[in-house]
Amino acid sequence: MTAATASTPPSPGRRLSPVDVAVNLLWCVPGDVGGSEQYLVRQLIGLASQPAEFVPTLYCLPAFVDAHPELAELFSLVVAGISGDERPRRVLAEYTWLRRRTRSADLVHHGGGTTPLVGRRPIVLTIHDLQYLTHPEYLKSLKQHLKPTGNGLFTHDGTYFILNVELNGIYSADLGAYHLDANLSVTRLGIADAGESRNQYGWAAAVSRPVNDTWGVAVELAGSTRRGADDTAQLLGALSYNWSKHVVLDVGAAFGLNKATPDTTVFAGAVVLLK
């Protein structure tokens, strides 16, 4: 079951106007992601020591909390109920678990060099290095494409950046007792395999409603399409239970609707707010 903790963020000085920042750290498996882990931890500790309008909430793995207990004293933490050892499950959690919990954020920061096609916008994306240039074997089938092709930008020293450009539209509305979120996106990929289009289209629709003062239910359908590549499609259902004023439990399942989408995943979680 997902464990979640929260602590009151520090007040190092006068905040100009609070900005709720959701920090996606689901990608950060302690000890497995190199220097980017230490870099972001140092940045967060430095942010806590400065007067700033940003109020981060960290969405992370249980192992991250164990490795960096000092951050629990500085920021609110929400901990996912996955180990992080399996990358497909981490990616699925970003599209489902994280997306549901960051809907009200003013800004979402993705620190691992990638961002989901759907989810709360605007975002800030941190790219730490260019391993696909120095170690192209890591990308296997993309190796032959890792060369200047006019799909990126050069720096003064000849370094080549692959750019993905994304346009995203989100519509939210309350329809009586129901809450609707609809998302459409188009991404111009900086790189693609031979025979595949660089234009990728994503979509998602979610409907949620309270059943009563204690229970709530949500359903989401999402997917993506790109010429020359397999379409993805996923159906997610979730049930939430307000155990108390400070504890919300949820359980659900995500079902892959075609061969390009991961198989059925069952999840359970809890959010605990500590004052």
C-alpha positions, 0 to 999 in steps of 0.5 A: 500500500502506498505510504504518504507523509507530509510535513509543514514546509519551512518559512525562511522568509516572506513569500511573495505569493505562494506558488504550489509546485509539485515535484515529480521524483518518481524517476529518482531511485536512490543510487541508480540515477547518478549525480542527478539525485545529489544535484536535485537534493542540494537544490531543494535544500538550498531552496528551503533556506531562501525566501521564495514564493515556491512551496514544493510538494515532493512526490517520491518513492519510499526508498527516496524518503529513507535515503533523504530524511532531511527533506521530510523535515523541510517539505511535504512528501507524498510517497507512492506505493511502488518500489521503483525497480520496474521502469514501466510501473514508474512510468505508469504511476506518472500517468495515473497516480501522479497525474491525479494528485497534481491536478491542483498544482500551479506548476509541475517540475519533472527532474528526470529529463522526461515528462509524461505526454499528459498531466498538469501544465505548465511544467519545468523539465530538467535535463541533466546530461546528454548520455544519448550522445556519449553512450548511444548504445543505451538507446539501442534502436535509436543509435543510428539516428544519434547524429545531426539531422536538422531536428535539434539545436547546436551549441557553439562547440557543436553539441547537438540537442534533440528537442521535443516540442509539445502543445498541450490543452486542458479543459476542466469543468464541474458538471453537477456532481461530476468533475471532468478533465479533458486533455489533448496534446501534440508533440513534435519529436526531435527524433524518430525511428525510420518509417515513424512520424515525428508528430505524436498525439495524446489524449485523456479524459477523466470523470470523477464524483463523490458517492457520498461524504466518505466515498468517491469514484474516478474513471480515466481513459487515455492514449496516444497515436503516431503514424508508423508506431503502435497506438497506446490506450489505457482505462483506469478506475479508482475508488477513494475513501475518506478515512478521516479529515487527514487520511484518504485511501484509494484503490484501483486498477489500470488496464492496457487496451492493446498490445502497446500498453502495459498489462493490468496494474492494480494499485492502492495508496494512502495520503496522510496529512500531518499538521 
